[in-house]
């Protein structure tokens, strides 16, 4: 059994989708990031970066003590290797999936996240920041669109790269991105939307409410980066 420390956000959905697609048994442990659960000392032992999601594999392959894993890229690779699914074992196939997984981790996720932050959550409008991250977000959509030209999936076969990227497209309407400008992304996004396991993974935690709860002062305090690695005052 895998303990999934989770809240329904794009990063959380990556893992719930993977767990469903891979058919792994898991137990959801909510981490309410709007209320500061990611700063609790017990969670810090699992995820030293104070970020959700994280997992604990209670039945690791080596038969030893439970294995904690933090950072979504590392979690996806770990789960793919555990299940033997969605990560090629040949040199070139694995290399390609790892490239696009790292692209999502280092580019798509952070840039889309910053675009959303300055559009929806900044306490006051900052035109330079909005233009900077909106432009980068659109550039990255273009990168993905070119990659999907003539391909059903990002790396030809469905993989953890698709699972990592798909949740970050969900907010395209709110981000005011016209997917008609990126027809390959639109086709890919709509096709994956029909996968039963993906839909089940996306539905995990719906009962928790909105990903960040109510954006009140407590949520703002807990969701903006802190210098103190412990729980903020």
MODELLER restraints for C-alpha pairs under 7 A, 6 or more apart:
rsr = mdl.restraints
at = mdl.atoms
rsr.add(forms.Gaussian(group=physical.xy_distance, feature=features.Distance(at['CA:1:A'], at['CA:25:A']), mean=5.27, stdev=0.5))
rsr.add(forms.Gaussian(group=physical.xy_distance, feature=features.Distance(at['CA:1:A'], at['CA:26:A']), mean=5.30, stdev=0.5))
rsr.add(forms.Gaussian(group=physical.xy_distance, feature=features.Distance(at['CA:1:A'], at['CA:57:A']), mean=6.50, stdev=0.5))
rsr.add(forms.Gaussian(group=physical.xy_distance, feature=features.Distance(at['CA:1:A'], at['CA:58:A']), mean=5.61, stdev=0.5))
rsr.add(forms.Gaussian(group=physical.xy_distance, feature=features.Distance(at['CA:1:A'], at['CA:59:A']), mean=6.21, stdev=0.5))
rsr.add(forms.Gaussian(group=physical.xy_distance, feature=features.Distance(at['CA:2:A'], at['CA:25:A']), mean=6.29, stdev=0.5))
rsr.add(forms.Gaussian(group=physical.xy_distance, feature=features.Distance(at['CA:2:A'], at['CA:26:A']), mean=4.44, stdev=0.5))
rsr.add(forms.Gaussian(group=physical.xy_distance, feature=features.Distance(at['CA:2:A'], at['CA:27:A']), mean=6.11, stdev=0.5))
rsr.add(forms.Gaussian(group=physical.xy_distance, feature=features.Distance(at['CA:2:A'], at['CA:55:A']), mean=6.65, stdev=0.5))
rsr.add(forms.Gaussian(group=physical.xy_distance, feature=features.Distance(at['CA:2:A'], at['CA:56:A']), mean=5.68, stdev=0.5))
rsr.add(forms.Gaussian(group=physical.xy_distance, feature=features.Distance(at['CA:2:A'], at['CA:57:A']), mean=4.60, stdev=0.5))
rsr.add(forms.Gaussian(group=physical.xy_distance, feature=features.Distance(at['CA:2:A'], at['CA:58:A']), mean=5.82, stdev=0.5))
rsr.add(forms.Gaussian(group=physical.xy_distance, feature=features.Distance(at['CA:3:A'], at['CA:26:A']), mean=5.68, stdev=0.5))
rsr.add(forms.Gaussian(group=physical.xy_distance, feature=features.Distance(at['CA:3:A'], at['CA:27:A']), mean=4.84, stdev=0.5))
rsr.add(forms.Gaussian(group=physical.xy_distance, feature=features.Distance(at['CA:3:A'], at['CA:28:A']), mean=6.09, stdev=0.5))
rsr.add(forms.Gaussian(group=physical.xy_distance, feature=features.Distance(at['CA:3:A'], at['CA:29:A']), mean=6.71, stdev=0.5))
rsr.add(forms.Gaussian(group=physical.xy_distance, feature=features.Distance(at['CA:3:A'], at['CA:55:A']), mean=5.47, stdev=0.5))
rsr.add(forms.Gaussian(group=physical.xy_distance, feature=features.Distance(at['CA:3:A'], at['CA:56:A']), mean=5.08, stdev=0.5))
rsr.add(forms.Gaussian(group=physical.xy_distance, feature=features.Distance(at['CA:3:A'], at['CA:57:A']), mean=6.52, stdev=0.5))
rsr.add(forms.Gaussian(group=physical.xy_distance, feature=features.Distance(at['CA:4:A'], at['CA:26:A']), mean=6.54, stdev=0.5))
rsr.add(forms.Gaussian(group=physical.xy_distance, feature=features.Distance(at['CA:4:A'], at['CA:27:A']), mean=5.88, stdev=0.5))
rsr.add(forms.Gaussian(group=physical.xy_distance, feature=features.Distance(at['CA:4:A'], at['CA:28:A']), mean=4.89, stdev=0.5))
rsr.add(forms.Gaussian(group=physical.xy_distance, feature=features.Distance(at['CA:4:A'], at['CA:29:A']), mean=5.81, stdev=0.5))
rsr.add(forms.Gaussian(group=physical.xy_distance, feature=features.Distance(at['CA:4:A'], at['CA:54:A']), mean=6.20, stdev=0.5))
rsr.add(forms.Gaussian(group=physical.xy_distance, feature=features.Distance(at['CA:4:A'], at['CA:55:A']), mean=4.64, stdev=0.5))
rsr.add(forms.Gaussian(group=physical.xy_distance, feature=features.Distance(at['CA:4:A'], at['CA:56:A']), mean=6.77, stdev=0.5))
rsr.add(forms.Gaussian(group=physical.xy_distance, feature=features.Distance(at['CA:5:A'], at['CA:28:A']), mean=6.18, stdev=0.5))
rsr.add(forms.Gaussian(group=physical.xy_distance, feature=features.Distance(at['CA:5:A'], at['CA:29:A']), mean=4.75, stdev=0.5))
rsr.add(forms.Gaussian(group=physical.xy_distance, feature=features.Distance(at['CA:5:A'], at['CA:30:A']), mean=5.86, stdev=0.5))
rsr.add(forms.Gaussian(group=physical.xy_distance, feature=features.Distance(at['CA:5:A'], at['CA:31:A']), mean=6.05, stdev=0.5))
rsr.add(forms.Gaussian(group=physical.xy_distance, feature=features.Distance(at['CA:5:A'], at['CA:52:A']), mean=6.73, stdev=0.5))
rsr.add(forms.Gaussian(group=physical.xy_distance, feature=features.Distance(at['CA:5:A'], at['CA:53:A']), mean=5.36, stdev=0.5))
rsr.add(forms.Gaussian(group=physical.xy_distance, feature=features.Distance(at['CA:5:A'], at['CA:54:A']), mean=5.17, stdev=0.5))
rsr.add(forms.Gaussian(group=physical.xy_distance, feature=features.Distance(at['CA:5:A'], at['CA:55:A']), mean=5.81, stdev=0.5))
rsr.add(forms.Gaussian(group=physical.xy_distance, feature=features.Distance(at['CA:6:A'], at['CA:12:A']), mean=5.68, stdev=0.5))
rsr.add(forms.Gaussian(group=physical.xy_distance, feature=features.Distance(at['CA:6:A'], at['CA:28:A']), mean=6.49, stdev=0.5))
rsr.add(forms.Gaussian(group=physical.xy_distance, feature=features.Distance(at['CA:6:A'], at['CA:29:A']), mean=6.04, stdev=0.5))
rsr.add(forms.Gaussian(group=physical.xy_distance, feature=features.Distance(at['CA:6:A'], at['CA:30:A']), mean=5.11, stdev=0.5))
rsr.add(forms.Gaussian(group=physical.xy_distance, feature=features.Distance(at['CA:6:A'], at['CA:31:A']), mean=5.43, stdev=0.5))
rsr.add(forms.Gaussian(group=physical.xy_distance, feature=features.Distance(at['CA:6:A'], at['CA:52:A']), mean=6.20, stdev=0.5))
rsr.add(forms.Gaussian(group=physical.xy_distance, feature=features.Distance(at['CA:6:A'], at['CA:53:A']), mean=4.99, stdev=0.5))
rsr.add(forms.Gaussian(group=physical.xy_distance, feature=features.Distance(at['CA:7:A'], at['CA:30:A']), mean=5.82, stdev=0.5))
rsr.add(forms.Gaussian(group=physical.xy_distance, feature=features.Distance(at['CA:7:A'], at['CA:31:A']), mean=5.57, stdev=0.5))
rsr.add(forms.Gaussian(group=physical.xy_distance, feature=features.Distance(at['CA:7:A'], at['CA:32:A']), mean=6.29, stdev=0.5))
rsr.add(forms.Gaussian(group=physical.xy_distance, feature=features.Distance(at['CA:7:A'], at['CA:205:A']), mean=6.78, stdev=0.5))
rsr.add(forms.Gaussian(group=physical.xy_distance, feature=features.Distance(at['CA:7:A'], at['CA:211:A']), mean=6.56, stdev=0.5))
rsr.add(forms.Gaussian(group=physical.xy_distance, feature=features.Distance(at['CA:8:A'], at['CA:205:A']), mean=5.83, stdev=0.5))
rsr.add(forms.Gaussian(group=physical.xy_distance, feature=features.Distance(at['CA:8:A'], at['CA:211:A']), mean=5.07, stdev=0.5))
rsr.add(forms.Gaussian(group=physical.xy_distance, feature=features.Distance(at['CA:9:A'], at['CA:211:A']), mean=5.30, stdev=0.5))
rsr.add(forms.Gaussian(group=physical.xy_distance, feature=features.Distance(at['CA:10:A'], at['CA:167:A']), mean=4.88, stdev=0.5))
rsr.add(forms.Gaussian(group=physical.xy_distance, feature=features.Distance(at['CA:10:A'], at['CA:168:A']), mean=5.63, stdev=0.5))
rsr.add(forms.Gaussian(group=physical.xy_distance, feature=features.Distance(at['CA:11:A'], at['CA:53:A']), mean=6.82, stdev=0.5))
rsr.add(forms.Gaussian(group=physical.xy_distance, feature=features.Distance(at['CA:11:A'], at['CA:72:A']), mean=6.84, stdev=0.5))
rsr.add(forms.Gaussian(group=physical.xy_distance, feature=features.Distance(at['CA:12:A'], at['CA:52:A']), mean=6.96, stdev=0.5))
rsr.add(forms.Gaussian(group=physical.xy_distance, feature=features.Distance(at['CA:12:A'], at['CA:53:A']), mean=5.47, stdev=0.5))
rsr.add(forms.Gaussian(group=physical.xy_distance, feature=features.Distance(at['CA:13:A'], at['CA:167:A']), mean=6.33, stdev=0.5))
rsr.add(forms.Gaussian(group=physical.xy_distance, feature=features.Distance(at['CA:13:A'], at['CA:201:A']), mean=6.50, stdev=0.5))
rsr.add(forms.Gaussian(group=physical.xy_distance, feature=features.Distance(at['CA:13:A'], at['CA:202:A']), mean=5.70, stdev=0.5))
rsr.add(forms.Gaussian(group=physical.xy_distance, feature=features.Distance(at['CA:14:A'], at['CA:163:A']), mean=5.62, stdev=0.5))
rsr.add(forms.Gaussian(group=physical.xy_distance, feature=features.Distance(at['CA:14:A'], at['CA:164:A']), mean=5.28, stdev=0.5))
rsr.add(forms.Gaussian(group=physical.xy_distance, feature=features.Distance(at['CA:14:A'], at['CA:167:A']), mean=6.55, stdev=0.5))
rsr.add(forms.Gaussian(group=physical.xy_distance, feature=features.Distance(at['CA:15:A'], at['CA:76:A']), mean=6.87, stdev=0.5))
rsr.add(forms.Gaussian(group=physical.xy_distance, feature=features.Distance(at['CA:16:A'], at['CA:201:A']), mean=4.63, stdev=0.5))
rsr.add(forms.Gaussian(group=physical.xy_distance, feature=features.Distance(at['CA:16:A'], at['CA:202:A']), mean=6.89, stdev=0.5))
rsr.add(forms.Gaussian(group=physical.xy_distance, feature=features.Distance(at['CA:16:A'], at['CA:204:A']), mean=6.76, stdev=0.5))
rsr.add(forms.Gaussian(group=physical.xy_distance, feature=features.Distance(at['CA:17:A'], at['CA:163:A']), mean=6.77, stdev=0.5))
rsr.add(forms.Gaussian(group=physical.xy_distance, feature=features.Distance(at['CA:17:A'], at['CA:197:A']), mean=6.78, stdev=0.5))
rsr.add(forms.Gaussian(group=physical.xy_distance, feature=features.Distance(at['CA:17:A'], at['CA:198:A']), mean=5.09, stdev=0.5))
rsr.add(forms.Gaussian(group=physical.xy_distance, feature=features.Distance(at['CA:17:A'], at['CA:201:A']), mean=3.93, stdev=0.5))
rsr.add(forms.Gaussian(group=physical.xy_distance, feature=features.Distance(at['CA:17:A'], at['CA:202:A']), mean=6.22, stdev=0.5))
rsr.add(forms.Gaussian(group=physical.xy_distance, feature=features.Distance(at['CA:18:A'], at['CA:163:A']), mean=6.59, stdev=0.5))
rsr.add(forms.Gaussian(group=physical.xy_distance, feature=features.Distance(at['CA:20:A'], at['CA:197:A']), mean=5.31, stdev=0.5))
rsr.add(forms.Gaussian(group=physical.xy_distance, feature=features.Distance(at['CA:20:A'], at['CA:198:A']), mean=6.89, stdev=0.5))
rsr.add(forms.Gaussian(group=physical.xy_distance, feature=features.Distance(at['CA:20:A'], at['CA:200:A']), mean=6.81, stdev=0.5))
rsr.add(forms.Gaussian(group=physical.xy_distance, feature=features.Distance(at['CA:20:A'], at['CA:201:A']), mean=5.69, stdev=0.5))
rsr.add(forms.Gaussian(group=physical.xy_distance, feature=features.Distance(at['CA:21:A'], at['CA:197:A']), mean=5.13, stdev=0.5))
rsr.add(forms.Gaussian(group=physical.xy_distance, feature=features.Distance(at['CA:21:A'], at['CA:198:A']), mean=6.55, stdev=0.5))
rsr.add(forms.Gaussian(group=physical.xy_distance, feature=features.Distance(at['CA:22:A'], at['CA:83:A']), mean=6.33, stdev=0.5))
rsr.add(forms.Gaussian(group=physical.xy_distance, feature=features.Distance(at['CA:22:A'], at['CA:85:A']), mean=6.56, stdev=0.5))
rsr.add(forms.Gaussian(group=physical.xy_distance, feature=features.Distance(at['CA:31:A'], at['CA:37:A']), mean=5.38, stdev=0.5))
rsr.add(forms.Gaussian(group=physical.xy_distance, feature=features.Distance(at['CA:31:A'], at['CA:38:A']), mean=6.30, stdev=0.5))
rsr.add(forms.Gaussian(group=physical.xy_distance, feature=features.Distance(at['CA:33:A'], at['CA:212:A']), mean=6.47, stdev=0.5))
rsr.add(forms.Gaussian(group=physical.xy_distance, feature=features.Distance(at['CA:33:A'], at['CA:222:A']), mean=6.83, stdev=0.5))
rsr.add(forms.Gaussian(group=physical.xy_distance, feature=features.Distance(at['CA:33:A'], at['CA:223:A']), mean=6.83, stdev=0.5))
rsr.add(forms.Gaussian(group=physical.xy_distance, feature=features.Distance(at['CA:34:A'], at['CA:212:A']), mean=5.02, stdev=0.5))
rsr.add(forms.Gaussian(group=physical.xy_distance, feature=features.Distance(at['CA:34:A'], at['CA:213:A']), mean=5.89, stdev=0.5))
rsr.add(forms.Gaussian(group=physical.xy_distance, feature=features.Distance(at['CA:34:A'], at['CA:219:A']), mean=4.28, stdev=0.5))
rsr.add(forms.Gaussian(group=physical.xy_distance, feature=features.Distance(at['CA:34:A'], at['CA:222:A']), mean=5.89, stdev=0.5))
rsr.add(forms.Gaussian(group=physical.xy_distance, feature=features.Distance(at['CA:34:A'], at['CA:223:A']), mean=6.34, stdev=0.5))
rsr.add(forms.Gaussian(group=physical.xy_distance, feature=features.Distance(at['CA:35:A'], at['CA:218:A']), mean=6.64, stdev=0.5))
rsr.add(forms.Gaussian(group=physical.xy_distance, feature=features.Distance(at['CA:35:A'], at['CA:219:A']), mean=5.99, stdev=0.5))
rsr.add(forms.Gaussian(group=physical.xy_distance, feature=features.Distance(at['CA:35:A'], at['CA:222:A']), mean=6.53, stdev=0.5))
rsr.add(forms.Gaussian(group=physical.xy_distance, feature=features.Distance(at['CA:36:A'], at['CA:222:A']), mean=5.24, stdev=0.5))
rsr.add(forms.Gaussian(group=physical.xy_distance, feature=features.Distance(at['CA:38:A'], at['CA:50:A']), mean=5.26, stdev=0.5))
rsr.add(forms.Gaussian(group=physical.xy_distance, feature=features.Distance(at['CA:38:A'], at['CA:51:A']), mean=6.12, stdev=0.5))
rsr.add(forms.Gaussian(group=physical.xy_distance, feature=features.Distance(at['CA:38:A'], at['CA:52:A']), mean=6.65, stdev=0.5))
rsr.add(forms.Gaussian(group=physical.xy_distance, feature=features.Distance(at['CA:39:A'], at['CA:50:A']), mean=5.81, stdev=0.5))
rsr.add(forms.Gaussian(group=physical.xy_distance, feature=features.Distance(at['CA:39:A'], at['CA:230:A']), mean=5.79, stdev=0.5))
rsr.add(forms.Gaussian(group=physical.xy_distance, feature=features.Distance(at['CA:39:A'], at['CA:231:A']), mean=4.57, stdev=0.5))
rsr.add(forms.Gaussian(group=physical.xy_distance, feature=features.Distance(at['CA:40:A'], at['CA:231:A']), mean=6.42, stdev=0.5))
rsr.add(forms.Gaussian(group=physical.xy_distance, feature=features.Distance(at['CA:44:A'], at['CA:50:A']), mean=5.91, stdev=0.5))
rsr.add(forms.Gaussian(group=physical.xy_distance, feature=features.Distance(at['CA:46:A'], at['CA:54:A']), mean=6.94, stdev=0.5))
rsr.add(forms.Gaussian(group=physical.xy_distance, feature=features.Distance(at['CA:46:A'], at['CA:68:A']), mean=5.75, stdev=0.5))
rsr.add(forms.Gaussian(group=physical.xy_distance, feature=features.Distance(at['CA:46:A'], at['CA:70:A']), mean=6.91, stdev=0.5))
rsr.add(forms.Gaussian(group=physical.xy_distance, feature=features.Distance(at['CA:47:A'], at['CA:54:A']), mean=6.24, stdev=0.5))
rsr.add(forms.Gaussian(group=physical.xy_distance, feature=features.Distance(at['CA:47:A'], at['CA:70:A']), mean=5.26, stdev=0.5))
rsr.add(forms.Gaussian(group=physical.xy_distance, feature=features.Distance(at['CA:53:A'], at['CA:70:A']), mean=6.94, stdev=0.5))
rsr.add(forms.Gaussian(group=physical.xy_distance, feature=features.Distance(at['CA:53:A'], at['CA:72:A']), mean=6.92, stdev=0.5))
rsr.add(forms.Gaussian(group=physical.xy_distance, feature=features.Distance(at['CA:54:A'], at['CA:69:A']), mean=5.80, stdev=0.5))
rsr.add(forms.Gaussian(group=physical.xy_distance, feature=features.Distance(at['CA:54:A'], at['CA:70:A']), mean=4.59, stdev=0.5))
rsr.add(forms.Gaussian(group=physical.xy_distance, feature=features.Distance(at['CA:54:A'], at['CA:71:A']), mean=6.72, stdev=0.5))
rsr.add(forms.Gaussian(group=physical.xy_distance, feature=features.Distance(at['CA:55:A'], at['CA:68:A']), mean=5.65, stdev=0.5))
rsr.add(forms.Gaussian(group=physical.xy_distance, feature=features.Distance(at['CA:55:A'], at['CA:69:A']), mean=5.35, stdev=0.5))
rsr.add(forms.Gaussian(group=physical.xy_distance, feature=features.Distance(at['CA:55:A'], at['CA:70:A']), mean=6.63, stdev=0.5))
rsr.add(forms.Gaussian(group=physical.xy_distance, feature=features.Distance(at['CA:56:A'], at['CA:66:A']), mean=6.31, stdev=0.5))
rsr.add(forms.Gaussian(group=physical.xy_distance, feature=features.Distance(at['CA:56:A'], at['CA:67:A']), mean=5.35, stdev=0.5))
rsr.add(forms.Gaussian(group=physical.xy_distance, feature=features.Distance(at['CA:56:A'], at['CA:68:A']), mean=4.17, stdev=0.5))
rsr.add(forms.Gaussian(group=physical.xy_distance, feature=features.Distance(at['CA:56:A'], at['CA:69:A']), mean=6.27, stdev=0.5))
rsr.add(forms.Gaussian(group=physical.xy_distance, feature=features.Distance(at['CA:57:A'], at['CA:66:A']), mean=5.42, stdev=0.5))
rsr.add(forms.Gaussian(group=physical.xy_distance, feature=features.Distance(at['CA:57:A'], at['CA:67:A']), mean=5.01, stdev=0.5))
rsr.add(forms.Gaussian(group=physical.xy_distance, feature=features.Distance(at['CA:57:A'], at['CA:68:A']), mean=6.33, stdev=0.5))
rsr.add(forms.Gaussian(group=physical.xy_distance, feature=features.Distance(at['CA:58:A'], at['CA:66:A']), mean=4.41, stdev=0.5))
rsr.add(forms.Gaussian(group=physical.xy_distance, feature=features.Distance(at['CA:58:A'], at['CA:67:A']), mean=6.61, stdev=0.5))
rsr.add(forms.Gaussian(group=physical.xy_distance, feature=features.Distance(at['CA:59:A'], at['CA:66:A']), mean=6.50, stdev=0.5))
rsr.add(forms.Gaussian(group=physical.xy_distance, feature=features.Distance(at['CA:60:A'], at['CA:66:A']), mean=6.51, stdev=0.5))
rsr.add(forms.Gaussian(group=physical.xy_distance, feature=features.Distance(at['CA:60:A'], at['CA:67:A']), mean=6.61, stdev=0.5))
rsr.add(forms.Gaussian(group=physical.xy_distance, feature=features.Distance(at['CA:69:A'], at['CA:75:A']), mean=5.92, stdev=0.5))
rsr.add(forms.Gaussian(group=physical.xy_distance, feature=features.Distance(at['CA:73:A'], at['CA:101:A']), mean=6.74, stdev=0.5))
rsr.add(forms.Gaussian(group=physical.xy_distance, feature=features.Distance(at['CA:73:A'], at['CA:105:A']), mean=6.78, stdev=0.5))
rsr.add(forms.Gaussian(group=physical.xy_distance, feature=features.Distance(at['CA:76:A'], at['CA:160:A']), mean=6.41, stdev=0.5))
rsr.add(forms.Gaussian(group=physical.xy_distance, feature=features.Distance(at['CA:80:A'], at['CA:86:A']), mean=5.93, stdev=0.5))
rsr.add(forms.Gaussian(group=physical.xy_distance, feature=features.Distance(at['CA:80:A'], at['CA:87:A']), mean=5.87, stdev=0.5))
rsr.add(forms.Gaussian(group=physical.xy_distance, feature=features.Distance(at['CA:86:A'], at['CA:158:A']), mean=6.47, stdev=0.5))
rsr.add(forms.Gaussian(group=physical.xy_distance, feature=features.Distance(at['CA:86:A'], at['CA:159:A']), mean=4.21, stdev=0.5))
rsr.add(forms.Gaussian(group=physical.xy_distance, feature=features.Distance(at['CA:86:A'], at['CA:160:A']), mean=5.68, stdev=0.5))
rsr.add(forms.Gaussian(group=physical.xy_distance, feature=features.Distance(at['CA:87:A'], at['CA:94:A']), mean=6.19, stdev=0.5))
rsr.add(forms.Gaussian(group=physical.xy_distance, feature=features.Distance(at['CA:87:A'], at['CA:97:A']), mean=6.92, stdev=0.5))
rsr.add(forms.Gaussian(group=physical.xy_distance, feature=features.Distance(at['CA:87:A'], at['CA:159:A']), mean=5.95, stdev=0.5))
rsr.add(forms.Gaussian(group=physical.xy_distance, feature=features.Distance(at['CA:87:A'], at['CA:160:A']), mean=6.61, stdev=0.5))
rsr.add(forms.Gaussian(group=physical.xy_distance, feature=features.Distance(at['CA:88:A'], at['CA:94:A']), mean=4.84, stdev=0.5))
rsr.add(forms.Gaussian(group=physical.xy_distance, feature=features.Distance(at['CA:96:A'], at['CA:155:A']), mean=6.65, stdev=0.5))
rsr.add(forms.Gaussian(group=physical.xy_distance, feature=features.Distance(at['CA:97:A'], at['CA:155:A']), mean=6.12, stdev=0.5))
rsr.add(forms.Gaussian(group=physical.xy_distance, feature=features.Distance(at['CA:97:A'], at['CA:161:A']), mean=5.89, stdev=0.5))
rsr.add(forms.Gaussian(group=physical.xy_distance, feature=features.Distance(at['CA:100:A'], at['CA:161:A']), mean=5.82, stdev=0.5))
rsr.add(forms.Gaussian(group=physical.xy_distance, feature=features.Distance(at['CA:101:A'], at['CA:161:A']), mean=4.84, stdev=0.5))
rsr.add(forms.Gaussian(group=physical.xy_distance, feature=features.Distance(at['CA:101:A'], at['CA:164:A']), mean=6.70, stdev=0.5))
rsr.add(forms.Gaussian(group=physical.xy_distance, feature=features.Distance(at['CA:104:A'], at['CA:164:A']), mean=6.71, stdev=0.5))
rsr.add(forms.Gaussian(group=physical.xy_distance, feature=features.Distance(at['CA:104:A'], at['CA:165:A']), mean=6.14, stdev=0.5))
rsr.add(forms.Gaussian(group=physical.xy_distance, feature=features.Distance(at['CA:108:A'], at['CA:140:A']), mean=6.44, stdev=0.5))
rsr.add(forms.Gaussian(group=physical.xy_distance, feature=features.Distance(at['CA:109:A'], at['CA:168:A']), mean=6.73, stdev=0.5))
rsr.add(forms.Gaussian(group=physical.xy_distance, feature=features.Distance(at['CA:111:A'], at['CA:133:A']), mean=6.21, stdev=0.5))
rsr.add(forms.Gaussian(group=physical.xy_distance, feature=features.Distance(at['CA:111:A'], at['CA:136:A']), mean=6.67, stdev=0.5))
rsr.add(forms.Gaussian(group=physical.xy_distance, feature=features.Distance(at['CA:111:A'], at['CA:137:A']), mean=6.02, stdev=0.5))
rsr.add(forms.Gaussian(group=physical.xy_distance, feature=features.Distance(at['CA:112:A'], at['CA:137:A']), mean=5.63, stdev=0.5))
rsr.add(forms.Gaussian(group=physical.xy_distance, feature=features.Distance(at['CA:114:A'], at['CA:133:A']), mean=6.32, stdev=0.5))
rsr.add(forms.Gaussian(group=physical.xy_distance, feature=features.Distance(at['CA:115:A'], at['CA:130:A']), mean=6.34, stdev=0.5))
rsr.add(forms.Gaussian(group=physical.xy_distance, feature=features.Distance(at['CA:115:A'], at['CA:133:A']), mean=4.75, stdev=0.5))
rsr.add(forms.Gaussian(group=physical.xy_distance, feature=features.Distance(at['CA:115:A'], at['CA:134:A']), mean=5.55, stdev=0.5))
rsr.add(forms.Gaussian(group=physical.xy_distance, feature=features.Distance(at['CA:116:A'], at['CA:175:A']), mean=6.74, stdev=0.5))
rsr.add(forms.Gaussian(group=physical.xy_distance, feature=features.Distance(at['CA:118:A'], at['CA:129:A']), mean=6.61, stdev=0.5))
rsr.add(forms.Gaussian(group=physical.xy_distance, feature=features.Distance(at['CA:118:A'], at['CA:130:A']), mean=5.70, stdev=0.5))
rsr.add(forms.Gaussian(group=physical.xy_distance, feature=features.Distance(at['CA:119:A'], at['CA:130:A']), mean=6.32, stdev=0.5))
rsr.add(forms.Gaussian(group=physical.xy_distance, feature=features.Distance(at['CA:142:A'], at['CA:182:A']), mean=6.76, stdev=0.5))
rsr.add(forms.Gaussian(group=physical.xy_distance, feature=features.Distance(at['CA:144:A'], at['CA:185:A']), mean=6.77, stdev=0.5))
rsr.add(forms.Gaussian(group=physical.xy_distance, feature=features.Distance(at['CA:145:A'], at['CA:182:A']), mean=5.69, stdev=0.5))
rsr.add(forms.Gaussian(group=physical.xy_distance, feature=features.Distance(at['CA:145:A'], at['CA:184:A']), mean=5.19, stdev=0.5))
rsr.add(forms.Gaussian(group=physical.xy_distance, feature=features.Distance(at['CA:145:A'], at['CA:185:A']), mean=5.17, stdev=0.5))
rsr.add(forms.Gaussian(group=physical.xy_distance, feature=features.Distance(at['CA:147:A'], at['CA:154:A']), mean=6.62, stdev=0.5))
rsr.add(forms.Gaussian(group=physical.xy_distance, feature=features.Distance(at['CA:148:A'], at['CA:154:A']), mean=5.84, stdev=0.5))
rsr.add(forms.Gaussian(group=physical.xy_distance, feature=features.Distance(at['CA:148:A'], at['CA:184:A']), mean=5.64, stdev=0.5))
rsr.add(forms.Gaussian(group=physical.xy_distance, feature=features.Distance(at['CA:148:A'], at['CA:185:A']), mean=6.78, stdev=0.5))
rsr.add(forms.Gaussian(group=physical.xy_distance, feature=features.Distance(at['CA:149:A'], at['CA:184:A']), mean=6.03, stdev=0.5))
rsr.add(forms.Gaussian(group=physical.xy_distance, feature=features.Distance(at['CA:152:A'], at['CA:188:A']), mean=6.64, stdev=0.5))
rsr.add(forms.Gaussian(group=physical.xy_distance, feature=features.Distance(at['CA:153:A'], at['CA:162:A']), mean=6.87, stdev=0.5))
rsr.add(forms.Gaussian(group=physical.xy_distance, feature=features.Distance(at['CA:153:A'], at['CA:188:A']), mean=6.85, stdev=0.5))
rsr.add(forms.Gaussian(group=physical.xy_distance, feature=features.Distance(at['CA:154:A'], at['CA:161:A']), mean=6.86, stdev=0.5))
rsr.add(forms.Gaussian(group=physical.xy_distance, feature=features.Distance(at['CA:154:A'], at['CA:162:A']), mean=6.19, stdev=0.5))
rsr.add(forms.Gaussian(group=physical.xy_distance, feature=features.Distance(at['CA:166:A'], at['CA:189:A']), mean=6.61, stdev=0.5))
rsr.add(forms.Gaussian(group=physical.xy_distance, feature=features.Distance(at['CA:179:A'], at['CA:186:A']), mean=5.68, stdev=0.5))
rsr.add(forms.Gaussian(group=physical.xy_distance, feature=features.Distance(at['CA:180:A'], at['CA:186:A']), mean=6.94, stdev=0.5))
rsr.add(forms.Gaussian(group=physical.xy_distance, feature=features.Distance(at['CA:193:A'], at['CA:199:A']), mean=6.68, stdev=0.5))
